[in-house]
Amino acid sequence: MKKQLFIALQYIVPHHLISRTIGLLADSTIPGIKNPLTNWFVKQYCVDMSEAQEENPEAYESFNDFFTRPLKDGMRPLPADEDLVVCPADGAISQIGGITFSRVYQAKGHDYSLTELVGGDPELAREFEDGKFATVYLSPKDYHRVHMPVTGTLRKMIHVPGRLFSVNQTTAENVPRLFARNERAVCIFDTEKGPMAVILVGAMIVASIETVWAGLVTPHKRTVKTFDYSSDAHKPIVLERGAEMGRFKLGSTAIVLFGKDQVKWAEELAETVPVRMGQAMSVSERNDEEPKEVKGE
């Protein structure tokens, strides 16, 4: 009964109004507001502050600064094998697998259109047909910066307006086309493995999505907006594997797409499996059998 009520309420509550209101609270620098909120959050969600550059929750200027806190150097080492795709964020695998018949699997009984996911552009969607996808859910306790799975050159970013349903497992199992309905920033990169999309999906009470090249990604009159970074007017934006590319204020989901025959996901990755930013998500396509070392970022 509680599950049905939770889902039903999400269809009727004003998603964006709630998110904007909570966003204002999360941006407050008043100690009497931010400190109790931050301390409660750390205790409620068992946040591991020993990984953060600043371990004192009250030292952050606002709750949002705490939520997007940077980690200490070396906390997320990358595999030495440059051929391996790395996880873009801390969290858990929501779903992972192949893109079949231009559909992306969401949860039992639910999938959604690849074309709809990338903002309605069928030509762009064709670049990922029969490819691979991985959906990573960032829970409240997780580190909330998103990093590059492989080195890539930014081609375009598409802001797709939409709803802000929760993106936890319960909602994924009960709200059709969830990730193609929520507001999102679709970031397209050209890489040595062909085209790659890293999609930052908003959610209930997510105050904002940011990227390192554009800052705060804001809605544009509730219409799909494409930003082209491949023209001569823009200096190429190249981000190395493991580099930060965006962040969420109050968490959500990151979806990674690759084209056909470009990556092979590691067999141990499956629904609900915990992951950390920087860990290997793919197996190497190289034929060498040398032991793989691990190096820092």
N, C-alpha and C positions, 0 to 999 in steps of 0.2 A: 504493500500500500504506500509506504514512504517513497519507494522508487517511482511509482506512477505519479505521485504528487510532485516530486522533484522535477520530473520531465514536463508535466503539465504546466507548472509555474513558469518554466523557461520560455514557453510559447507566448505567454501573456505579459511578462514583466518588461519594462522599458530598458533593454540591454544597454544602450549607449548612455542614457541618463544616469543609470546606476554606476556605470563604469566611470563617467566623468566626475560624478560626486565623490566616489572613492578615490579617484585620482587626485582630486584636490586635497583630500585628507592625507594621502600618501606623500604629497609634495610639501606638506607643512614642515616648517623648520622650528616650530614652537616646541621647546623641550617637554612641556607638560602634555603634548599630544604625541609627538614622535617617539619619545622614550618608552612610555608604557605600552604603546602599540608594538614597537620593535621587540621589547623584552617579552611580551606575551607571545609574539609570533615565534621567536627563537625557542621558547619553552614548549609551546603547543605543537610545533612541527619538528622538534629535536634537530634544529639546524646546527651543523658542525662548524662552529666559528673558528676552530683551530686551523682550518684551511685558508681562511681569509687573510688578506694583507693587514687589515685592521680587525683584531679579534673582539674589541669592545663594541657591542651593539649600539651603545649610546654615543659613540664618537662620530657616527655618520650624521651628515647635515639634515637628512630627511629619511623617512622610511623607504622611499624609492632608491635613495643612494645606498642604503643597506641592502635592499633587495637585489640590486645590480652590482653588488660588491665584487671587486676583483680578487682573484686568488693569489696566494704566494707563488713566487717563481718556482717552476719545477713540479707543481702539484698535479699537472696533467701531461706526463711525458708522452711523446709520439713514438710509434714504431720506426725503427731505422729504415725499414724497407719503404722507399718512396712510392712503390707501386700500390701500397695498401691505402684504401679509403678509410678515413677515420671518422668516428662518431662526432657529429656537430655539437652535441650538448649533453649535459648530465640529465639523467631521467630513466625512463624505461621504454622498451620497445612496445609501441601500441600495435603495430602490424609491420610486416616486412615480407617482401616477395617480388613476384613478377607482375608486370602490367599486362593484362590479357584483354583482348577485344576492346582496347582503349578504355578499360575500366580499372579503377584502383580499389583494392579491397579495404574496407573500413572496419567491419566487425561481422560477426555471424549474422547472415541475412541482409547485410548492407554493403553496397559499393557505390562508387560515384564516377562521373565522367571525367576523364583526363582533360578534355577540352574545357570543361567548366572549371576545373581546378586551376588551370593556368590563365583564366580570365576570359575564356570564350574565343581564343584564337586557334582555329583548327590547324593552321600551318605550323604553329609552335608546338602544338600537341603531337603532331606527327613525328617530331624529333625524338619523342620518348616512347612511341608505340613499341610494344613488345620488349620494353626495357625493364628496369628494376626500380622499386621504390622502397623507402624505409620511413616509417612514421615514429618519431620520438616524442613521448609525452614528458613534459617538465612539471614535476609536482611542486607544491609550495616550498618544500625544504631544499630544493635543488639550486645549484649555481645556474644563474639565468642569462648567461651570455652565450651566444651562438657563434660557432667557429667554422672555418672552411674544411670540408671533408677532403678536398684535394686542392692544389694550386689552380687558380683560374683567373681569367680576365672577364670583368663584368661587361655584359653585352646590353642588358636592359633590366629595368625593374618595373613591374606592373603592380599598381595598387588596386586591389579589388575590394570595393565596399561590400558590407554584408552584415549579418547578425553577429551576436557575440554569445552563442551558446557555450556552456561549459564544455570542456573537451576531455573530461575524465572517462574512464572505461564505461561507466553506467550510461553516460550520454551517448558515447560512440555506439553502444549496442542498441540504442532506442531512438535516436534522431537520424532519419534518413539524410544522406548526402551532407553530413555534418561539416566536413572540412571544405566542401565546395559551397557552403552557405555562409560560413563565418568570414569576417573581414580578414584580409591577408595581404602580404607583400610577397610577390613572386619574383625571385631574383635569379636571372639567367646568366650563367657563366660559360665561357668556352674554355675547355681544359684538354689535356692530353688524352683524356678518356672520352672525348667528344663533349656534347652539350651536357650541362649539369644544372638542375634547378634546386635552389634551397628556398623553401617556402615557409615564411613565418606566419603562423596562423594565430589570430587574436582569439580571445575567449572572454567569458563573463568576468567582469571587474579588471580585465587587462586595461590599464590606463593608456598604454601606448606601445607601439612597435618602433624601434629605432634601427638605423643602419649606420655603419661607420662613414659612408660616403654621402649620405643625405640627411643624417640626423633624424629628427622626429618625422615619421611618415604619417601625414594627416589626410583625411578624406577630401576629395575634390568634387563637391556637389553631387555626392552619391553616385558617381559614374566611374567606370574603369578608366584609369589614367596610366599611360605608359611613358616611362622616362628612358630615352635612348642614350646609351653611353658609348656606342660604337662609332659615332660620327667623328669627323675630323675636328669638330668644335670641342671635343672632350679629350683630355689627356687620358690615356688608357689607365684603368683602375685594375691593378693586378694584386690579388691577395694570395699569400702563401698558404699552403696546407697548415692548418692549426691556428691561423690568424683569426682574430675576432672579426665577424662580419655584421653582427647585429645583436640586439638584446631585447628582452621583454621586461616591462614593468608590471609585475604580478602574474607572470608565467603563462605558458600555453604549450604549443606544439610546433615542432619543426619537421617538415617533410622534405626528403631528398629524392630527386629523380635522376636517373641516368638512362641513356639510350640503349638500344639493343646490343647485346653481346659485349658490353663494356666492363661490367663488373660481375663478380660472383660473391654473393653474401656468405659470410661465415655460417656454418651449419648450427653453431650453438646459439645464434640469435633467433629468438622467437617471441611471441606475444608474452608480455609482462616481464621479460628478462631485464634486469637492471643494467644500465650502461653508463659510461662516463665519457665526458668529452675527451677526445684524443685516442681512445682505444680503437684497435683495428676492427672494422666492420666487414671487410672483404678478405678473400684469400688471394694470394699473389698469383698472377697469370704467368709469372716467370717460371722457367724450368729449373732454376738453381735450387739446391737443397741445403744451402748453407744456413746455419742457425741464425736467427734474426736477433739483433741487439736492440736495446731500447735506449733512446736518447731523450734529453730534455728538450723543451720548446725552444 
